[in-house]
Amino acid sequence: MDKQSFQAALKAAKDSSKKRNFTQSVDLIINLKNLNLKKENENLSFYCMLPYERGKSVKVAALVGPELSVKAKKVCDYTIINDDFKSLEKKAIKKLADQYDYFIAQANIMSQVAGTFGKILGPRGKMPSPKAGAVVPPVIDLQPVVEKLKRTVKLETKNELTVKTSVGTEVMDEDQVVENALVVYNAVMSHLPQEKNNLKSVVLKLTMGKPVMIGEKGTPEVKDENEEKKKQEPKKEQDTIVKKEPVSEEKKEVKEKKKPVKKPSEKKAKKK
């Protein structure tokens, strides 16, 4: 699928959506097929960095030691130093998990991070991940790390044959939304064992809007009213006429042989 197909789908999704009292997200839904999600190698779970932010606030918290505490407080939305880990109650950690999208962890205190936050952040998929670039050394510039995380999405099947993610908002520059959508689509395709043979459909929609399915040729699927009318019209007589094939001499002979021969007794009975 090319850029034009996503542009057409985005336009159709925005045109068909009513105005709301909030800014709607643009969601990309990729439906899959021919995958056995019970097999680990056929389950998708990976991080993808988008070319642009998604237009909504992404909050990042830092779980660090004294080496990174000053830098973290400058660029992260919230910072917790390892000396304060023990004082955190389970309820407070759950609240943090709800409030923040990503957690950065200092690499040399990861055992402390896992012991304090693992049971709550782990099941929610929010544990600091090296794959997302969220586990960092004690000496690093955190600004690029935070900026990268704000453009990062986690793409996973979550035990269903669907990958869903937000790629922007309805008020964002359309080219940026489309670029984000294309990067996600291509990333998912590259992680599928059979690539396009595992693809069922691709849908673009606003939060409260109607889904627009992108067709195989890269254009949104739109019902053709004229085509629907043609299907409902009765078939013409000429379409129902069955042409008779000319009977060959050989077939004539076979038919004549099959004709029942009347017995002499039957002829006499009729005369009487």
Buried (B, 14 or more C-beta within 10 A) or exposed (E): BEEEBBBBBBBBBBEBBEEEEEEBBBBBBBBBEEBEBEEEEBBBBBBBBBEBBBBEEBBBBBBBBEBBBEBBBEBBBBBBBBEEBEEBEEEEBEEBBEEBBBBBBBBBBBEBBBEBBEEBBEEEEBBBBEEBBBBBEEEBEBEEBBEBBBBBBBBBBEEEBBBBBBBBBBEBEBEBBBBBBBBBBEBBBEBBEEEEEBBEBBBBBBBEBEBBBBBEEBBBBEEEEEEEEEEEEEEEEEEEEEEEEEEEEEEEEEEEEEEEEEEEEEEEEEEE
